[in-house]
Amino acid sequence: MVKIPDFEDPTLKAVDAALEAEQESRPRNYLGASAIGDVCDRKLWLNFRWVKRGFIEAAGLRRINDGHRGEQVVADMLRKVAGLDLSTEKEPGVQHSFEALGGHFRGKGDGGMTGVIED
C-alpha cells in the first residue's frame, strides 16, 4: 500500500503557534485544582512552589476550549429538567471558585445542583 505523505497545514500550524503564544502572556502562577491528581509528586511540588511554569501544547488548549464550550451546552440541557436547580456563576460573568494556601492553590467549579433526581 502506498504511504500517504505527511502534510502540515501552514494555517493550522499558525493557529497552534498563536494559541501557545497566548498562554505565554497569561502565566498561571498557582497550582490548579485540575492538576492536583497528577501522578508525579515532583511535578506538583515544583508547580506548587512556582519553580516551573506549566505549558500546554496547542492540541491540549483546543480540548480545553472545546470543554468550556460543551459546559454551556450541558448546562442548557440540565436547565430543561423540572425541579433541578443549577448554578454556574456566583454572580453574572463570575464562575464559582476557591482559593487556599495564600493563593498557591486555586480552582473553579463548573456549577452546583440541587434537586438531582437520583439524590
Backbone atoms as SQL, in Angstrom:
CREATE TABLE atoms (id INTEGER PRIMARY KEY, chain TEXT, resi INTEGER, resn TEXT, atom TEXT, x REAL, y REAL, z REAL);
INSERT INTO atoms VALUES
  (1, 'A', 1, 'MET', 'N', 0.839, -1.178, 0.000),
  (2, 'A', 1, 'MET', 'CA', 0.000, 0.000, 0.000),
  (3, 'A', 1, 'MET', 'C', 0.883, 1.241, 0.000),
  (4, 'A', 2, 'VAL', 'N', 0.488, 2.226, -0.767),
  (5, 'A', 2, 'VAL', 'CA', 1.247, 3.466, -0.877),
  (6, 'A', 2, 'VAL', 'C', 1.025, 4.310, 0.372),
  (7, 'A', 3, 'LYS', 'N', 2.117, 4.814, 0.916),
  (8, 'A', 3, 'LYS', 'CA', 2.036, 5.666, 2.112),
  (9, 'A', 3, 'LYS', 'C', 1.524, 7.048, 1.713),
  (10, 'A', 4, 'ILE', 'N', 0.547, 7.512, 2.436),
  (11, 'A', 4, 'ILE', 'CA', 0.039, 8.869, 2.220),
  (12, 'A', 4, 'ILE', 'C', 1.052, 9.836, 2.808),
  (13, 'A', 5, 'PRO', 'N', 1.491, 10.799, 2.031),
  (14, 'A', 5, 'PRO', 'CA', 2.520, 11.719, 2.542),
  (15, 'A', 5, 'PRO', 'C', 1.977, 12.574, 3.693),
  (16, 'A', 6, 'ASP', 'N', 2.886, 12.870, 4.626),
  (17, 'A', 6, 'ASP', 'CA', 2.527, 13.768, 5.728),
  (18, 'A', 6, 'ASP', 'C', 2.362, 15.178, 5.169),
  (19, 'A', 7, 'PHE', 'N', 1.389, 15.898, 5.705),
  (20, 'A', 7, 'PHE', 'CA', 1.147, 17.256, 5.255),
  (21, 'A', 7, 'PHE', 'C', 0.866, 18.117, 6.467),
  (22, 'A', 8, 'GLU', 'N', 1.621, 19.174, 6.613),
  (23, 'A', 8, 'GLU', 'CA', 1.373, 20.128, 7.685),
  (24, 'A', 8, 'GLU', 'C', 0.717, 21.356, 7.084),
  (25, 'A', 9, 'ASP', 'N', -0.470, 21.659, 7.549),
  (26, 'A', 9, 'ASP', 'CA', -1.211, 22.817, 7.063),
  (27, 'A', 9, 'ASP', 'C', -0.610, 24.069, 7.696),
  (28, 'A', 10, 'PRO', 'N', -0.055, 24.972, 6.900),
  (29, 'A', 10, 'PRO', 'CA', 0.592, 26.160, 7.473),
  (30, 'A', 10, 'PRO', 'C', -0.366, 27.068, 8.237),
  (31, 'A', 11, 'THR', 'N', -1.628, 27.106, 7.833),
  (32, 'A', 11, 'THR', 'CA', -2.601, 27.942, 8.552),
  (33, 'A', 11, 'THR', 'C', -2.883, 27.361, 9.924),
  (34, 'A', 12, 'LEU', 'N', -3.117, 26.040, 9.987),
  (35, 'A', 12, 'LEU', 'CA', -3.372, 25.407, 11.288),
  (36, 'A', 12, 'LEU', 'C', -2.139, 25.474, 12.180),
  (37, 'A', 13, 'LYS', 'N', -0.975, 25.373, 11.587),
  (38, 'A', 13, 'LYS', 'CA', 0.257, 25.493, 12.361),
  (39, 'A', 13, 'LYS', 'C', 0.378, 26.897, 12.956),
  (40, 'A', 14, 'ALA', 'N', -0.029, 27.923, 12.190),
  (41, 'A', 14, 'ALA', 'CA', -0.002, 29.302, 12.686),
  (42, 'A', 14, 'ALA', 'C', -1.008, 29.501, 13.811),
  (43, 'A', 15, 'VAL', 'N', -2.180, 28.860, 13.692),
  (44, 'A', 15, 'VAL', 'CA', -3.186, 28.927, 14.766),
  (45, 'A', 15, 'VAL', 'C', -2.614, 28.314, 16.036),
  (46, 'A', 16, 'ASP', 'N', -1.992, 27.145, 15.918),
  (47, 'A', 16, 'ASP', 'CA', -1.394, 26.486, 17.077),
  (48, 'A', 16, 'ASP', 'C', -0.336, 27.375, 17.734),
  (49, 'A', 17, 'ALA', 'N', 0.501, 27.998, 16.910),
  (50, 'A', 17, 'ALA', 'CA', 1.548, 28.882, 17.448),
  (51, 'A', 17, 'ALA', 'C', 0.932, 30.066, 18.195),
  (52, 'A', 18, 'ALA', 'N', -0.159, 30.612, 17.656),
  (53, 'A', 18, 'ALA', 'CA', -0.833, 31.738, 18.309),
  (54, 'A', 18, 'ALA', 'C', -1.437, 31.317, 19.644),
  (55, 'A', 19, 'LEU', 'N', -2.057, 30.128, 19.676),
  (56, 'A', 19, 'LEU', 'CA', -2.629, 29.625, 20.929),
  (57, 'A', 19, 'LEU', 'C', -1.549, 29.444, 21.989),
  (58, 'A', 20, 'GLU', 'N', -0.442, 28.849, 21.589),
  (59, 'A', 20, 'GLU', 'CA', 0.639, 28.609, 22.546),
  (60, 'A', 20, 'GLU', 'C', 1.276, 29.917, 23.004),
  (61, 'A', 21, 'ALA', 'N', 1.418, 30.894, 22.109),
  (62, 'A', 21, 'ALA', 'CA', 1.993, 32.190, 22.479),
  (63, 'A', 21, 'ALA', 'C', 1.082, 32.947, 23.433),
  (64, 'A', 22, 'GLU', 'N', -0.225, 32.776, 23.255),
  (65, 'A', 22, 'GLU', 'CA', -1.197, 33.459, 24.105),
  (66, 'A', 22, 'GLU', 'C', -1.029, 33.069, 25.563),
  (67, 'A', 23, 'GLN', 'N', -0.743, 31.797, 25.825),
  (68, 'A', 23, 'GLN', 'CA', -0.586, 31.385, 27.222),
  (69, 'A', 23, 'GLN', 'C', 0.696, 31.929, 27.822),
  (70, 'A', 24, 'GLU', 'N', 1.671, 32.267, 26.990),
  (71, 'A', 24, 'GLU', 'CA', 2.899, 32.893, 27.487),
  (72, 'A', 24, 'GLU', 'C', 2.591, 34.229, 28.155),
  (73, 'A', 25, 'SER', 'N', 1.571, 34.936, 27.637),
  (74, 'A', 25, 'SER', 'CA', 1.237, 36.252, 28.178),
  (75, 'A', 25, 'SER', 'C', 0.310, 36.157, 29.391),
  (76, 'A', 26, 'ARG', 'N', -0.207, 34.963, 29.677),
  (77, 'A', 26, 'ARG', 'CA', -1.094, 34.774, 30.825),
  (78, 'A', 26, 'ARG', 'C', -0.565, 33.629, 31.688),
  (79, 'A', 27, 'PRO', 'N', 0.549, 33.835, 32.384),
  (80, 'A', 27, 'PRO', 'CA', 1.103, 32.741, 33.183),
  (81, 'A', 27, 'PRO', 'C', 0.185, 32.357, 34.340),
  (82, 'A', 28, 'ARG', 'N', 0.125, 31.092, 34.610),
  (83, 'A', 28, 'ARG', 'CA', -0.676, 30.569, 35.723),
  (84, 'A', 28, 'ARG', 'C', 0.280, 30.394, 36.890),
  (85, 'A', 29, 'ASN', 'N', 0.246, 31.315, 37.810),
  (86, 'A', 29, 'ASN', 'CA', 1.205, 31.308, 38.912),
  (87, 'A', 29, 'ASN', 'C', 0.647, 30.650, 40.175),
  (88, 'A', 30, 'TYR', 'N', -0.082, 29.567, 39.982),
  (89, 'A', 30, 'TYR', 'CA', -0.640, 28.820, 41.101),
  (90, 'A', 30, 'TYR', 'C', -0.839, 27.370, 40.678),
  (91, 'A', 31, 'LEU', 'N', -1.017, 26.510, 41.656),
  (92, 'A', 31, 'LEU', 'CA', -1.332, 25.107, 41.390),
  (93, 'A', 31, 'LEU', 'C', -2.846, 25.000, 41.270),
  (94, 'A', 32, 'GLY', 'N', -3.305, 24.582, 40.113),
  (95, 'A', 32, 'GLY', 'CA', -4.740, 24.495, 39.871),
  (96, 'A', 32, 'GLY', 'C', -5.330, 23.183, 40.342),
  (97, 'A', 33, 'ALA', 'N', -6.590, 23.224, 40.723),
  (98, 'A', 33, 'ALA', 'CA', -7.272, 22.027, 41.207),
  (99, 'A', 33, 'ALA', 'C', -7.265, 20.916, 40.162),
  (100, 'A', 34, 'SER', 'N', -7.263, 21.265, 38.890),
  (101, 'A', 34, 'SER', 'CA', -7.264, 20.246, 37.846),
  (102, 'A', 34, 'SER', 'C', -5.947, 19.477, 37.792),
  (103, 'A', 35, 'ALA', 'N', -4.890, 20.024, 38.362),
  (104, 'A', 35, 'ALA', 'CA', -3.579, 19.369, 38.333),
  (105, 'A', 35, 'ALA', 'C', -3.329, 18.492, 39.551),
  (106, 'A', 36, 'ILE', 'N', -4.119, 18.637, 40.581),
  (107, 'A', 36, 'ILE', 'CA', -3.799, 18.013, 41.864),
  (108, 'A', 36, 'ILE', 'C', -3.757, 16.483, 41.798),
  (109, 'A', 37, 'GLY', 'N', -4.413, 15.881, 40.826),
  (110, 'A', 37, 'GLY', 'CA', -4.401, 14.423, 40.708),
  (111, 'A', 37, 'GLY', 'C', -3.246, 13.879, 39.898),
  (112, 'A', 38, 'ASP', 'N', -2.308, 14.723, 39.496),
  (113, 'A', 38, 'ASP', 'CA', -1.171, 14.265, 38.697),
  (114, 'A', 38, 'ASP', 'C', -0.388, 13.198, 39.455),
  (115, 'A', 39, 'VAL', 'N', 0.079, 12.185, 38.765),
  (116, 'A', 39, 'VAL', 'CA', 0.785, 11.081, 39.408),
  (117, 'A', 39, 'VAL', 'C', 2.209, 11.444, 39.811),
  (118, 'A', 40, 'CYS', 'N', 2.744, 12.543, 39.283),
  (119, 'A', 40, 'CYS', 'CA', 4.125, 12.922, 39.571),
  (120, 'A', 40, 'CYS', 'C', 4.168, 13.910, 40.739),
  (121, 'A', 41, 'ASP', 'N', 4.563, 13.416, 41.907),
  (122, 'A', 41, 'ASP', 'CA', 4.653, 14.274, 43.092),
  (123, 'A', 41, 'ASP', 'C', 5.670, 15.393, 42.907),
  (124, 'A', 42, 'ARG', 'N', 6.764, 15.109, 42.213),
  (125, 'A', 42, 'ARG', 'CA', 7.796, 16.129, 41.999),
  (126, 'A', 42, 'ARG', 'C', 7.243, 17.281, 41.156),
  (127, 'A', 43, 'LYS', 'N', 6.493, 16.941, 40.120),
  (128, 'A', 43, 'LYS', 'CA', 5.894, 17.972, 39.268),
  (129, 'A', 43, 'LYS', 'C', 4.950, 18.852, 40.087),
  (130, 'A', 44, 'LEU', 'N', 4.131, 18.241, 40.942),
  (131, 'A', 44, 'LEU', 'CA', 3.221, 19.004, 41.793),
  (132, 'A', 44, 'LEU', 'C', 4.003, 19.902, 42.755),
  (133, 'A', 45, 'TRP', 'N', 5.055, 19.354, 43.339),
  (134, 'A', 45, 'TRP', 'CA', 5.867, 20.117, 44.292),
  (135, 'A', 45, 'TRP', 'C', 6.450, 21.347, 43.607),
  (136, 'A', 46, 'LEU', 'N', 7.020, 21.153, 42.394),
  (137, 'A', 46, 'LEU', 'CA', 7.630, 22.273, 41.671),
  (138, 'A', 46, 'LEU', 'C', 6.582, 23.301, 41.250),
  (139, 'A', 47, 'ASN', 'N', 5.438, 22.840, 40.773),
  (140, 'A', 47, 'ASN', 'CA', 4.375, 23.771, 40.381),
  (141, 'A', 47, 'ASN', 'C', 3.831, 24.534, 41.576),
  (142, 'A', 48, 'PHE', 'N', 3.657, 23.843, 42.699),
  (143, 'A', 48, 'PHE', 'CA', 3.129, 24.478, 43.904),
  (144, 'A', 48, 'PHE', 'C', 4.041, 25.608, 44.368),
  (145, 'A', 49, 'ARG', 'N', 5.335, 25.431, 44.177),
  (146, 'A', 49, 'ARG', 'CA', 6.308, 26.437, 44.612),
  (147, 'A', 49, 'ARG', 'C', 6.698, 27.393, 43.491),
  (148, 'A', 50, 'TRP', 'N', 5.953, 27.347, 42.387),
  (149, 'A', 50, 'TRP', 'CA', 6.147, 28.245, 41.259),
  (150, 'A', 50, 'TRP', 'C', 7.562, 28.162, 40.688),
  (151, 'A', 51, 'VAL', 'N', 8.191, 26.985, 40.810),
  (152, 'A', 51, 'VAL', 'CA', 9.536, 26.785, 40.279),
  (153, 'A', 51, 'VAL', 'C', 9.489, 26.675, 38.758),
  (154, 'A', 52, 'LYS', 'N', 8.501, 25.962, 38.271),
  (155, 'A', 52, 'LYS', 'CA', 8.380, 25.745, 36.835),
  (156, 'A', 52, 'LYS', 'C', 6.955, 26.053, 36.413),
  (157, 'A', 53, 'ARG', 'N', 6.825, 26.922, 35.436),
  (158, 'A', 53, 'ARG', 'CA', 5.504, 27.258, 34.944),
  (159, 'A', 53, 'ARG', 'C', 5.056, 26.205, 33.948),
  (160, 'A', 54, 'GLY', 'N', 3.821, 25.767, 34.055),
  (161, 'A', 54, 'GLY', 'CA', 3.293, 24.761, 33.151),
  (162, 'A', 54, 'GLY', 'C', 3.103, 25.294, 31.746),
  (163, 'A', 55, 'PHE', 'N', 3.160, 24.386, 30.782),
  (164, 'A', 55, 'PHE', 'CA', 2.938, 24.739, 29.383),
  (165, 'A', 55, 'PHE', 'C', 2.028, 23.686, 28.777),
  (166, 'A', 56, 'ILE', 'N', 0.986, 24.125, 28.100),
  (167, 'A', 56, 'ILE', 'CA', 0.045, 23.212, 27.457),
  (168, 'A', 56, 'ILE', 'C', 0.184, 23.381, 25.951),
  (169, 'A', 57, 'GLU', 'N', 0.410, 22.273, 25.250),
  (170, 'A', 57, 'GLU', 'CA', 0.523, 22.323, 23.791),
  (171, 'A', 57, 'GLU', 'C', -0.825, 22.678, 23.182),
  (172, 'A', 58, 'ALA', 'N', -0.786, 23.154, 21.931),
  (173, 'A', 58, 'ALA', 'CA', -1.987, 23.645, 21.245),
  (174, 'A', 58, 'ALA', 'C', -3.116, 22.621, 21.235),
  (175, 'A', 59, 'ALA', 'N', -2.805, 21.352, 21.027),
  (176, 'A', 59, 'ALA', 'CA', -3.863, 20.328, 20.991),
  (177, 'A', 59, 'ALA', 'C', -4.596, 20.280, 22.330),
  (178, 'A', 60, 'GLY', 'N', -3.874, 20.395, 23.426),
  (179, 'A', 60, 'GLY', 'CA', -4.491, 20.409, 24.747),
  (180, 'A', 60, 'GLY', 'C', -5.326, 21.660, 24.962),
  (181, 'A', 61, 'LEU', 'N', -4.826, 22.798, 24.487),
  (182, 'A', 61, 'LEU', 'CA', -5.574, 24.049, 24.607),
  (183, 'A', 61, 'LEU', 'C', -6.887, 23.982, 23.833),
  (184, 'A', 62, 'ARG', 'N', -6.859, 23.341, 22.662),
  (185, 'A', 62, 'ARG', 'CA', -8.097, 23.184, 21.880),
  (186, 'A', 62, 'ARG', 'C', -9.093, 22.290, 22.620),
  (187, 'A', 63, 'ARG', 'N', -8.596, 21.213, 23.242),
  (188, 'A', 63, 'ARG', 'CA', -9.500, 20.327, 24.005),
  (189, 'A', 63, 'ARG', 'C', -10.124, 21.069, 25.191),
  (190, 'A', 64, 'ILE', 'N', -9.332, 21.882, 25.870),
  (191, 'A', 64, 'ILE', 'CA', -9.851, 22.678, 26.988),
  (192, 'A', 64, 'ILE', 'C', -10.923, 23.637, 26.489),
  (193, 'A', 65, 'ASN', 'N', -10.658, 24.299, 25.380),
  (194, 'A', 65, 'ASN', 'CA', -11.613, 25.232, 24.791),
  (195, 'A', 65, 'ASN', 'C', -12.912, 24.511, 24.421),
  (196, 'A', 66, 'ASP', 'N', -12.794, 23.329, 23.803),
  (197, 'A', 66, 'ASP', 'CA', -13.977, 22.531, 23.469),
  (198, 'A', 66, 'ASP', 'C', -14.769, 22.192, 24.735),
  (199, 'A', 67, 'GLY', 'N', -14.050, 21.847, 25.806),
  (200, 'A', 67, 'GLY', 'CA', -14.711, 21.513, 27.068),
  (201, 'A', 67, 'GLY', 'C', -15.486, 22.685, 27.637),
  (202, 'A', 68, 'HIS', 'N', -14.903, 23.868, 27.580),
  (203, 'A', 68, 'HIS', 'CA', -15.596, 25.063, 28.079),
  (204, 'A', 68, 'HIS', 'C', -16.880, 25.314, 27.292),
  (205, 'A', 69, 'ARG', 'N', -16.803, 25.155, 25.983),
  (206, 'A', 69, 'ARG', 'CA', -17.995, 25.360, 25.155),
  (207, 'A', 69, 'ARG', 'C', -19.049, 24.289, 25.444),
  (208, 'A', 70, 'GLY', 'N', -18.594, 23.067, 25.675),
  (209, 'A', 70, 'GLY', 'CA', -19.515, 21.976, 25.987),
  (210, 'A', 70, 'GLY', 'C', -20.224, 22.161, 27.317),
  (211, 'A', 71, 'GLU', 'N', -19.571, 22.816, 28.278),
  (212, 'A', 71, 'GLU', 'CA', -20.186, 23.062, 29.581),
  (213, 'A', 71, 'GLU', 'C', -21.498, 23.824, 29.432),
  (214, 'A', 72, 'GLN', 'N', -21.501, 24.829, 28.574),
  (215, 'A', 72, 'GLN', 'CA', -22.705, 25.631, 28.368),
  (216, 'A', 72, 'GLN', 'C', -23.808, 24.796, 27.736),
  (217, 'A', 73, 'VAL', 'N', -23.458, 23.934, 26.803),
  (218, 'A', 73, 'VAL', 'CA', -24.444, 23.060, 26.155),
  (219, 'A', 73, 'VAL', 'C', -25.093, 22.147, 27.198),
  (220, 'A', 74, 'VAL', 'N', -24.279, 21.515, 28.045),
  (221, 'A', 74, 'VAL', 'CA', -24.804, 20.618, 29.076),
  (222, 'A', 74, 'VAL', 'C', -25.643, 21.391, 30.082),
  (223, 'A', 75, 'ALA', 'N', -25.184, 22.582, 30.482),
  (224, 'A', 75, 'ALA', 'CA', -25.952, 23.400, 31.427),
  (225, 'A', 75, 'ALA', 'C', -27.319, 23.737, 30.859),
  (226, 'A', 76, 'ASP', 'N', -27.368, 24.098, 29.579),
  (227, 'A', 76, 'ASP', 'CA', -28.654, 24.419, 28.944),
  (228, 'A', 76, 'ASP', 'C', -29.589, 23.213, 28.956),
  (229, 'A', 77, 'MET', 'N', -29.045, 22.021, 28.736),
  (230, 'A', 77, 'MET', 'CA', -29.876, 20.810, 28.756),
  (231, 'A', 77, 'MET', 'C', -30.371, 20.520, 30.170),
  (232, 'A', 78, 'LEU', 'N', -29.496, 20.650, 31.165),
  (233, 'A', 78, 'LEU', 'CA', -29.892, 20.380, 32.551),
  (234, 'A', 78, 'LEU', 'C', -30.982, 21.335, 33.019),
  (235, 'A', 79, 'ARG', 'N', -30.937, 22.560, 32.558),
  (236, 'A', 79, 'ARG', 'CA', -31.937, 23.546, 32.962),
  (237, 'A', 79, 'ARG', 'C', -33.335, 23.217, 32.428),
  (238, 'A', 80, 'LYS', 'N', -33.443, 22.273, 31.522),
  (239, 'A', 80, 'LYS', 'CA', -34.749, 21.853, 30.994),
  (240, 'A', 80, 'LYS', 'C', -35.469, 20.899, 31.952),
  (241, 'A', 81, 'VAL', 'N', -34.746, 20.360, 32.951),
  (242, 'A', 81, 'VAL', 'CA', -35.329, 19.394, 33.891),
  (243, 'A', 81, 'VAL', 'C', -36.062, 20.135, 35.003),
  (244, 'A', 82, 'ALA', 'N', -37.347, 19.860, 35.112),
  (245, 'A', 82, 'ALA', 'CA', -38.165, 20.495, 36.163),
  (246, 'A', 82, 'ALA', 'C', -37.658, 20.076, 37.539),
  (247, 'A', 83, 'GLY', 'N', -37.539, 21.032, 38.446),
  (248, 'A', 83, 'GLY', 'CA', -37.134, 20.748, 39.818),
  (249, 'A', 83, 'GLY', 'C', -35.634, 20.742, 40.037),
  (250, 'A', 84, 'LEU', 'N', -34.862, 20.763, 38.979),
  (251, 'A', 84, 'LEU', 'CA', -33.412, 20.771, 39.113),
  (252, 'A', 84, 'LEU', 'C', -32.940, 22.229, 39.100),
  (253, 'A', 85, 'ASP', 'N', -32.163, 22.610, 40.110),
  (254, 'A', 85, 'ASP', 'CA', -31.654, 23.976, 40.188),
  (255, 'A', 85, 'ASP', 'C', -30.157, 23.938, 39.968),
  (256, 'A', 86, 'LEU', 'N', -29.702, 24.577, 38.907),
  (257, 'A', 86, 'LEU', 'CA', -28.291, 24.585, 38.531),
  (258, 'A', 86, 'LEU', 'C', -27.739, 26.002, 38.661),
  (259, 'A', 87, 'SER', 'N', -26.626, 26.128, 39.347),
  (260, 'A', 87, 'SER', 'CA', -25.947, 27.413, 39.475),
  (261, 'A', 87, 'SER', 'C', -24.566, 27.275, 38.844),
  (262, 'A', 88, 'THR', 'N', -24.276, 28.087, 37.824),
  (263, 'A', 88, 'THR', 'CA', -22.975, 28.041, 37.165),
  (264, 'A', 88, 'THR', 'C', -22.124, 29.289, 37.436),
  (265, 'A', 89, 'GLU', 'N', -22.719, 30.305, 38.049),
  (266, 'A', 89, 'GLU', 'CA', -21.985, 31.533, 38.352),
  (267, 'A', 89, 'GLU', 'C', -22.391, 32.049, 39.725),
  (268, 'A', 90, 'LYS', 'N', -21.407, 32.568, 40.479),
  (269, 'A', 90, 'LYS', 'CA', -21.759, 33.148, 41.778),
  (270, 'A', 90, 'LYS', 'C', -22.351, 34.535, 41.603),
  (271, 'A', 91, 'GLU', 'N', -22.020, 35.186, 40.493),
  (272, 'A', 91, 'GLU', 'CA', -22.643, 36.443, 40.051),
  (273, 'A', 91, 'GLU', 'C', -22.441, 36.496, 38.542),
  (274, 'A', 92, 'PRO', 'N', -23.194, 37.302, 37.839),
  (275, 'A', 92, 'PRO', 'CA', -23.085, 37.299, 36.380),
  (276, 'A', 92, 'PRO', 'C', -21.651, 37.478, 35.881),
  (277, 'A', 93, 'GLY', 'N', -21.213, 36.525, 35.081),
  (278, 'A', 93, 'GLY', 'CA', -19.877, 36.576, 34.496),
  (279, 'A', 93, 'GLY', 'C', -18.754, 36.086, 35.388),
  (280, 'A', 94, 'VAL', 'N', -19.075, 35.637, 36.604),
  (281, 'A', 94, 'VAL', 'CA', -18.040, 35.176, 37.543),
  (282, 'A', 94, 'VAL', 'C', -18.328, 33.725, 37.941),
  (283, 'A', 95, 'GLN', 'N', -17.437, 32.824, 37.521),
  (284, 'A', 95, 'GLN', 'CA', -17.593, 31.401, 37.811),
  (285, 'A', 95, 'GLN', 'C', -17.323, 31.122, 39.290),
  (286, 'A', 96, 'HIS', 'N', -17.977, 30.094, 39.849),
  (287, 'A', 96, 'HIS', 'CA', -17.697, 29.663, 41.218),
  (288, 'A', 96, 'HIS', 'C', -16.216, 29.294, 41.309),
  (289, 'A', 97, 'SER', 'N', -15.548, 29.731, 42.376),
  (290, 'A', 97, 'SER', 'CA', -14.124, 29.444, 42.511),
  (291, 'A', 97, 'SER', 'C', -13.740, 29.355, 43.981),
  (292, 'A', 98, 'PHE', 'N', -12.529, 28.861, 44.212),
  (293, 'A', 98, 'PHE', 'CA', -11.996, 28.819, 45.572),
  (294, 'A', 98, 'PHE', 'C', -10.498, 29.077, 45.502),
  (295, 'A', 99, 'GLU', 'N', -9.951, 29.460, 46.639),
  (296, 'A', 99, 'GLU', 'CA', -8.523, 29.731, 46.758),
  (297, 'A', 99, 'GLU', 'C', -8.089, 29.306, 48.150),
  (298, 'A', 100, 'ALA', 'N', -6.882, 28.735, 48.247),
  (299, 'A', 100, 'ALA', 'CA', -6.350, 28.321, 49.542),
  (300, 'A', 100, 'ALA', 'C', -4.832, 28.493, 49.542),
  (301, 'A', 101, 'LEU', 'N', -4.257, 28.359, 50.703),
  (302, 'A', 101, 'LEU', 'CA', -2.805, 28.388, 50.881),
  (303, 'A', 101, 'LEU', 'C', -2.167, 29.647, 50.300),
  (304, 'A', 102, 'GLY', 'N', -2.758, 30.778, 50.653),
  (305, 'A', 102, 'GLY', 'CA', -2.208, 32.058, 50.232),
  (306, 'A', 102, 'GLY', 'C', -2.189, 32.278, 48.725),
  (307, 'A', 103, 'GLY', 'N', -3.118, 31.660, 48.020),
  (308, 'A', 103, 'GLY', 'CA', -3.199, 31.826, 46.575),
  (309, 'A', 103, 'GLY', 'C', -2.414, 30.801, 45.780),
  (310, 'A', 104, 'HIS', 'N', -1.681, 29.916, 46.467),
  (311, 'A', 104, 'HIS', 'CA', -0.902, 28.894, 45.773),
  (312, 'A', 104, 'HIS', 'C', -1.797, 27.817, 45.151),
  (313, 'A', 105, 'PHE', 'N', -2.988, 27.623, 45.683),
  (314, 'A', 105, 'PHE', 'CA', -3.894, 26.571, 45.214),
  (315, 'A', 105, 'PHE', 'C', -5.241, 27.199, 44.904),
  (316, 'A', 106, 'ARG', 'N', -5.703, 27.019, 43.679),
  (317, 'A', 106, 'ARG', 'CA', -6.969, 27.614, 43.252),
  (318, 'A', 106, 'ARG', 'C', -7.730, 26.639, 42.363),
  (319, 'A', 107, 'GLY', 'N', -9.012, 26.883, 42.291),
  (320, 'A', 107, 'GLY', 'CA', -9.826, 26.072, 41.401),
  (321, 'A', 107, 'GLY', 'C', -11.141, 26.744, 41.076),
  (322, 'A', 108, 'LYS', 'N', -11.770, 26.257, 40.028),
  (323, 'A', 108, 'LYS', 'CA', -13.074, 26.772, 39.613),
  (324, 'A', 108, 'LYS', 'C', -14.005, 25.587, 39.440),
  (325, 'A', 109, 'GLY', 'N', -15.254, 25.790, 39.812),
  (326, 'A', 109, 'GLY', 'CA', -16.253, 24.747, 39.653),
  (327, 'A', 109, 'GLY', 'C', -17.166, 25.082, 38.489),
  (328, 'A', 110, 'ASP', 'N', -17.547, 24.062, 37.748),
  (329, 'A', 110, 'ASP', 'CA', -18.444, 24.286, 36.612),
  (330, 'A', 110, 'ASP', 'C', -19.850, 24.617, 37.071),
  (331, 'A', 111, 'GLY', 'N', -20.194, 24.211, 38.282),
  (332, 'A', 111, 'GLY', 'CA', -21.520, 24.528, 38.793),
  (333, 'A', 111, 'GLY', 'C', -21.903, 23.642, 39.949),
  (334, 'A', 112, 'GLY', 'N', -23.039, 23.946, 40.506),
  (335, 'A', 112, 'GLY', 'CA', -23.607, 23.149, 41.591),
  (336, 'A', 112, 'GLY', 'C', -25.087, 22.949, 41.318),
  (337, 'A', 113, 'MET', 'N', -25.605, 21.797, 41.789),
  (338, 'A', 113, 'MET', 'CA', -27.021, 21.497, 41.539),
  (339, 'A', 113, 'MET', 'C', -27.705, 21.013, 42.792),
  (340, 'A', 114, 'THR', 'N', -28.971, 21.331, 42.880),
  (341, 'A', 114, 'THR', 'CA', -29.866, 20.714, 43.861),
  (342, 'A', 114, 'THR', 'C', -31.055, 20.186, 43.090),
  (343, 'A', 115, 'GLY', 'N', -31.755, 19.253, 43.673),
  (344, 'A', 115, 'GLY', 'CA', -32.931, 18.677, 43.017),
  (345, 'A', 115, 'GLY', 'C', -32.573, 17.596, 42.006),
  (346, 'A', 116, 'VAL', 'N', -31.375, 17.019, 42.117),
  (347, 'A', 116, 'VAL', 'CA', -30.967, 15.945, 41.210),
  (348, 'A', 116, 'VAL', 'C', -31.874, 14.742, 41.475),
  (349, 'A', 117, 'ILE', 'N', -32.396, 14.165, 40.443),
  (350, 'A', 117, 'ILE', 'CA', -33.404, 13.109, 40.551),
  (351, 'A', 117, 'ILE', 'C', -32.926, 11.938, 41.402),
  (352, 'A', 118, 'GLU', 'N', -31.684, 11.484, 41.218),
  (353, 'A', 118, 'GLU', 'CA', -31.187, 10.316, 41.970),
  (354, 'A', 118, 'GLU', 'C', -30.714, 10.668, 43.368),
  (355, 'A', 119, 'ASP', 'N', -30.817, 11.943, 43.768),
  (356, 'A', 119, 'ASP', 'CA', -30.375, 12.354, 45.090),
  (357, 'A', 119, 'ASP', 'C', -31.328, 11.808, 46.153);
